[in-house]
Amino acid sequence: MNALTVRIPTELQKELDRLCKREHRSSSEVVRESLRRYIAQEQLRQARQKLRPYAEAKGFLTDEDVFKAVS
């Protein structure tokens, strides 16, 4: 496992400390989970962006269009 040093504003550190205390988790656990979620969200965003032209060509312009088609 690698170590990463990140500088964050004091107020963000205070919020992180409160969250960690409330959830009985280390700051490393919270930051790792947050980074995993961010990466997954970005991968999904990139996939949607890549597929958008194909979806639009088939008439799928909104999420609602997709939901209607699969429901």
Steps between C-alpha positions, in 0.01 A plus 500: 500500500624849419482818706369829365537841657216742437461854625146602588352817648459511877120503484496190279733325746262586785206358305698185421596460866135534609389246240769252600413533867128458432553193279787353703718484189847626423554793268691265269193276469271793424738652246557163327125442472446855373769458238357165386155659463640799313691276257192282441286808441752641251523167316122495468498863381763422237310191381179699471679773307649244262167325444283813480518539118387139450215538750384828348501343153257238635276765660624474858542862604438481875531250783120484498512375139726217610285414802189487283673266254615253765186507715 
